[in-house]
Amino acid sequence: MPLVATLTQRFQAIQDSMQPGSRQPGMVPFGEYLPDQADFNNPGCTDALGVLPDINGFRPFKDLTVTSDALSARARGLGAASDTGGAVSIYAGDQDKLYHLIRNGWVDISKSGGYSGTSTSDSEWQMEAFGQTFIATNFDDPVQSIAIGGTVFADLIDSADTPKARHLGVVREFVVLGNTSDGTDGIKPERVWWSGINDATDFTPAASTQCDFQDIPEGGWVMRIVGGVEYGLIFQERRISRMTYVGSPLVFRIDAIDRKRGTPISGSVIGHGRNVFFISEEGFMVTNGQNTTPIGDNRVDRFFWDQFDTQYISRVSAAIDPLNKLVMWAFPGTGNTAGTPNKILIYSWGTNRWSRVDKDIEILGRSVDPGYTLDGLDDVSTDLDALAFSLDSRAWTGGDFQLAAFDTSHKYGTFVGSNLAAVIETSEFEQEGQNSQIDRVRPLVDGTSATITAALATRDTQNEQSSFGTAIDDEANGDVSVSSEGRYHKVQVNIAAGGTWTRAQGVQVFSTVTGFV
């Protein structure tokens, strides 16, 4: 058959399929979450709530399961470390106490007299392990330390100079403090001060110990110190610097790697390997110590700044989920109660995609499975002969990384509960400039006991507002019978909390063309 005739037949077939009355089933995939882009022809989807991003859709997000009793006040810090035998210690802090988690109870192990924080203070605890010493700082009080697994915190620094600090990091063999205050120079928010080499207790500058400090005149306040085995990164409000060890007499060379971007939100900075994620004035970023790359531009940056309650900027926290290749930011957003973080934005560096969760928590953090004490083994079995491993086995010491948080009653837990309720909305679509009647949709959700409903939002022009109608249950064959006619359509899929499902990929849409407009 001649080529011209073949093309003519194909064009006619397309024209016939677009006539009123023709049926147009099609797959509308759940693309990446892009709330900063227009609903119509959005290349992704317009909402992805209560889910984790996946390469071809979304996966369920598990609820927080509380496993401890309560702190005395709002949680302001969370950290964990292991001793040389692999035994894990989990620590937390509130306004005037530091705690150690023993089994499921928080034990006050503050230094004598406690700490000077108040309910109105915006100070937060930052925590780091330095060898077998666990260190905590909150700026209001002297820097604290405890031997991992020890019984009580004490002042870390015993040298003539005893700086306080808002921020803390470990760079090579040095403890590094940022945004400091001391008895000689007073408050120095632009100062970085490092200890003697391999001596976290000594902060008196001396050539023999390599202890020293440096003020960085450009870039504003020091907002975070991110440590590393090769170099450290110093985050200021408008600058990021690389801190490289060069030995005496300079000790550290500090070079700017970004003179435009820093962070106004200290709690947003979180590192994993060579990558450090943070929120700048522009939006969400990642740096590898050399270059800074936007990851939220035209995706979630405007959504975040529109939602974020900047009155409570100190309440932002971040955590890494290494197993799922995720970084998460919890922040007080629209509808928060007295500054309580109520929203979590989730970024997958494995898939370069986003999602979100609505959850009231006090602080988000990366913790470690504490394993079992001898008393705790009674929860497994009271018969030693029935235990699967010997008492000295590493199987009982824990050590697996966990995504953790404190709920609004100051109780600690991990995200291992049942699946949260999920809401996923497709982009807005039309059928070749025509009106169409949608009478069935089929949510493509892989699961065994998920309760699924779907709703439609339809409008005739872009100058109209659209809203979703009543959500309708799916039928035995997986279809949802709906009825809506117009030019522009959007589908919302709802998955009830507690259901068992693994992946949501999109929606199969069954529609009838009703005419040209």
N, C-alpha and C positions, 0 to 999 in steps of 0.2 A: 504494500500500500504506500503511495507517495507520502512524503513527510508532511506536506501541507495538509493533506486530508486527515492524517493522524492527529496533528495539532488542532485542526478544526473540530474533530470529534471530542477531544479532551476538553476544549474550551466550552463546547456545547454541554458536556456532562456537568461541568462546574456550574454553568448557568442554570441548568435544570435543577441542580441540588439546592440552588439559592432561591427557588420559587417558593411562594407561600405554600405551606402544607408539608414541605420536605422536612425530614427528621435529621438532627445534627448531634449525635452522641459524640462526646469528646472527653479527653482527660485534661483536667486542670490540675497541674502538679502543685504541691506545696514547695515553692521555691524558698530561697533564703528570706529571713525576716528583714523587711526594709520599711520601717515606719516613717522614715524621712522622705520617702518618695510618694508620688501621687498614687491614689487608689487605682485609677484607670491605667491599664497596661503596665502596672507595676511588674517588673521582671521577677519579683519574688512573691511574698505574701504580706498582708497588712497587719496580721497579728499572729503571735506564736507564744501563747501564755501557758505556763505550767509544764513546759517541755524542754528537752535538750536538743540542740541542733545536730542534725545527721546529714550525711552526704546527699541523700535523696529524700529528705523529709525531716521528721522529728521523732525523738524517742521520749519515753516518759521520764518525769522528774520525781524522785521519791521524797516523801514528806520527812520532816524532822522528827526523830524519835528521841524523847528525853530519857536520859539514863542516870541523872544525878539529882541530889537535893539542890537547894537554892543558895546562891551567894547572898550576902546581906544587902546588896544594892546592885544597880545596873552594872553589867559586865563591861569592863573597859580594856581588857587585854586577855589574850589566850596564846599559850605556847606549849611546846612539848619537846622533850629531849630524851636520849637514851644514854645509859651509862655504859662502861666498857663491857659489861656482861650482857648487854642487850635489854635490860629492864627499862621500861618506859616510865617517865614521870610527866604528868600533865599539870600545867600551872595556869592560874587565872588571877585577875586582879579587878577590884572595884575601886570606889573612890578613896577608901582608906585602909584596904587590906590586900594582902597577897595570899593565895591559897594553893594547896596541893590536893589533887584528886586521889583519895584513898578508897579503893573499891568504888562505890557510887556516892561517896560523901566528900564534900569540900572541907578540908581542914585548914584553919587559919594558921599560917606559918609566917605571919608578919614579924618584923623586928619588934622589939619591945617598944610599946607606945604607939605602934601603927604608923599611919601616914596622914598627911595634912590635906588631902583632897577633900572637896566639898561637893554637894549635889549640883551646885551651879558652875563648878569648874569645867572647862572644856579639855582638860588634860586627859590623855589616854596612856595606858601602859604599852611600851614597846619591849619586846623580849627577844633575846638571842642566846644561843649556847656558844661558849668559848671553851673548847676542850671539854673538860668535865665540870665546868662551872656554868651555871645558868644565871643570866644577867637580865635585870628589868630596870627601866627608867620611865619616869613620868614628868620630869622637870620640876615639879613642886617639892620633891624630896631628893636626898642623896641617892645616887645610883646604887641599886641593890644587887646582891648576889647570893647564891646558895650552891653548895655542892649538889650535883644532880642526885636526887634521892634523899637529900639531907632533911633536917627537921625544922630549920628556921632560917629566914633571910637575915642578912646583915649588910651594913654599908660596904660597898665594894672597895672604894678608894681609900688607901691609908697613907698616901703621900702628903707632902706639904700643900700641894694644890689639889682641891677637891671640887672640880666642876660638876654642876648639874647639867642635865641635857634633856631636850625634847626627843631626840632621835639617837638611834644606836645601830651599829653594824659591826661586822667582823670582817676585816680585810687582811688576808694572809695571816700573819702572826700578831696582829694588832687589834685591839678594841678601839673603835672609832666612834666618837660622840659628835653630834651636830646640833647647832642652835643651842648654845651653851650659856651658862651663867656661873660666875665665880666671884669670890670675895675681893679680888683685885680689880678686875675690869668690868664687873657687873654683867648685865645682859648683853650677849653678843649673838644675835640671831643669824649672822652671816659666818660664824666661826665653825671650823672643823678641827677637832682636837683628838689626837691619837695617843694611845698609851705607850709605855715602854714595850719593846719587842718581847713577846712571850710573857708579858707581865701586866695583867689587866688591872692590878691594884695601883700602879704607878702612873700618875698624870702630871708630874713635875718635869717640865722640859729640861732635857740634858742631852748633850752629844753622846755621852756614854751609853745611854739607854735607848736613844733614837726617839724618845718622846718629844712631841712638839705640837704646835697648832698653827693654823693658817686662816686668816680672814679673807673671804672672797668678796671683793668690793662691788662686783656686778652680779645681778641676778636675783637680788632680794633674799628673803629668809631661806635658810637651809630647811628643806621640808622632808628629806628622807636620806638615809645612807643605806645603800644596797651593797652588801659585802660579796666577796668572792675569793677564790684561791689564787687568782692571777692579778686582779685589780678590783677596785671598788667604783661605784657610781654615786655621785653626789647630786641629788635633785634639789634645785632651788625653785623659787616661784617662776623664774623666767630663764632658766639656764640648766643644762645638764653637763657635769664635768666628770672626766675619767681620772681616777686616783691611782697612779701607777707607782709601785715601789721601785726606788732607784738607789737606796742605801744612803749612808752618810756622805756629805753633811746635809743634803737636801731632804733625804728620807723618802718623801713622796713628791712626785711631780703631778700637778693638777692642771689638766688641759680641758678646755671647753670642747664638747662634741656637738652641742646645740646651744646657740646663743639666743634663740627665739622662744623655744619651748622648754617649759619646766612643768611644775604642777602647783596649783593653788590648794590641792586636796592631798594632804600627806598620807591619809589612809588609803588612797587609791593606788599607791605604788606597790607592786608585788613582782618578785623575780622568780624565774624558773630556768635553770641552766644559764645560758648566755642571754636569754631574752628577759627584759623587764617591761612589764605592762604598766600603764599609768593613764591618768586623765589630765590633759593639759587644758589651757583656756580654749583651744580649738576643739578638743574632743578626745576620743580614745586613741591611744598611741602605743607603739611598742618600739623599744630600742634594743639593739644587740651590742651596745657599747661603742659602736662606730656611727651607725645611721639611725635615724628616727623615721618610723613609717606610720602613717595614719591607718587605723583599722575600723574607725567608725564613721568616716566621711561619707555623706549621702546614704548612710545606713541608719545609725542610731544616735548620732551626736545631738541633733536638734531635739529628738525625743527626750534624751537625758536632760539637757539643759532646761527644756520646758517643764519637766517633771520635778527636777531637783529643788528641794527646799534648802537654799543656801544659808539660811539662818543656823542650820545644824551641820555645817561643813565638817566639823570634827567627828561626826558620827559615821562617816563613810568607812567601810572596811572591805578588804579584798582577800581572796583565797584562791589557791590553785588545786585543781583536781587532776593529778598527773595521769591517772589511769584512763580517764576519758578525754584528756588533752583539752581541759577547760580552764578558763580563768573567769571568776565571778566577782561582781561588785555589788554590795548591798548599800542602799542609800535611803534617806528619808525623802519620799516623793509626795505627790499630791495625795491628800487624805491621811497623812501620817498623824499619829497621836503624840503630841509633846516631843517631837523629834525622833521618835522610834523609827529606825529603818524599816520600810514596808515594801520595798521593791528590790529585786535582784536582776541585774543584766548579766547575761552569760555569753561569753565568746569562746568558740571552738577554734583553736589555732590549727587543728588537724584538718578541718573542713572550711575554715575561713568564713564561718557563719555565726549568726546571733540568735538568741531567744530571750525570754524573760519569765520571771516568776513573781507573783505577789505573795509575800510572806512577811509577817511581822517578826523581827528578831532584834536582838540587841547588838550582836557582833558576829561576824562571819570569820572563820579561820580554818587553817589547815592544822589538823591534829594527827595523832598517832594512836593506833589501837594499843591500849595499855596492857593487854594480855591478862594473865591471872597471877594473883598472889597465892600463897599456900591456903589462906582462908577462902579465897575465891574459888579454888578448885572444888570446894564442897558443892558449888553450883553445878559442876560437871558430874561429879560422883563422890560419894562419901567412902567408897571402896577404892583404896589406892591400887589394888590389883586390877581393877576394872578400867583404869585410865589407859588411854591409847598409847601414851608416851611416858617415858621415865620423868621423874620430877625435875631433872636438870636439863631436859630437852628445851631447845629454842622454840619449840611449838607453843610453849606456854608464855613466852616473854612478849608476844605481840610485835609491834614495830611497823605494821602496815599503815600507810598514810590514809587519813580519813578526812572528808569534808565535814566540818563541825560548826556549831553555832550555839549561842545562848538564846533561849526564848524570852518572852517578855516577863516571865516570872523569875528570871535570873537563873534558869536551870540549863545545864549543858546537855547536848545531844548530838547525834550524827544523822545524816540524811540517808537512812536505811529503811524508812517506813514504807507504807503503801503508796501507790502512785497518786500524785496530785491530780485534781481536775484539770483538764486541758481544754483550751479554746484556740482553734487555728482558723484563720480566715484567708481565703484565696484572694488574689488580686481581682480587680473589677475587669470584666471582659464583655465583649459584644461579638456578634456574628456578622462580620463583613458589612457593618453599617446598617443592619436590619433589626427590626423588632423581632423578638422571639419569645415563645412560651416555654418555660421550664416546668416540666411536670414530674420529673424524677431526678434524684441525685443518688450516687452510691459512694459513700465515704470509703476510701481505701485504707483501712486500718487493720493491721495484722495483729490479731489477738484471739484469746479464747473465752474471756468472760467480761468484755468491755461493754458498758452501756453507752450507746452512741446516739446522738441526736444531731439534726442539721436544720439550719434556717437559711432563708434567702433575704438579700437586700437588693431591691430593684429600683431603677429610676429611668426616666425617659431622656433627660438632658443632663449635662454636666453642671448646669446651674441649679439643680435641685439637690436637696438633701435626701439621703436614703437611710433607712434603718432596718434592722433585721426583724423579720416577723417571728411568730411563735416557733420555737424549736420543736421538731417532730421526731418521734422515735423511729429507729430503723425497723424494717420488717424482717421476716425470717430469711429472705434472700439477700439481705444487706442493703436493699434500696430504701430510700426515704421518699415518700410521696408528698410532693410539694406542688404549689401552683402559683406562678407569678409570671406576668407578661410585661415586657418593656425592652428597652434597648441595652441597658447596662445592668449587669448582674454580678453579684458577689455571694459566695457560699461560706457559711460559718459551720464548722464541725465542732461539736462538743463531746468530750469523753469524760464520763463521770469519774469522780475520785474513787480510788480503791479497785478499779478494774484491772484486769490482766491483759496487757498488750505490749507489743515490742516496737512497732514502727507505724507512723502515719505518713503516707506518701502523697495523697492528693484526693481529688474527687472526680468521679465519672459523672458527667452531666448529660442528661437526655432532654433535648429540647426540640421544639417545632418552630420553624421559621413562619412568622405570621404576616410579614409584609415589609416593603421598603419604606424608609423615611428620608 
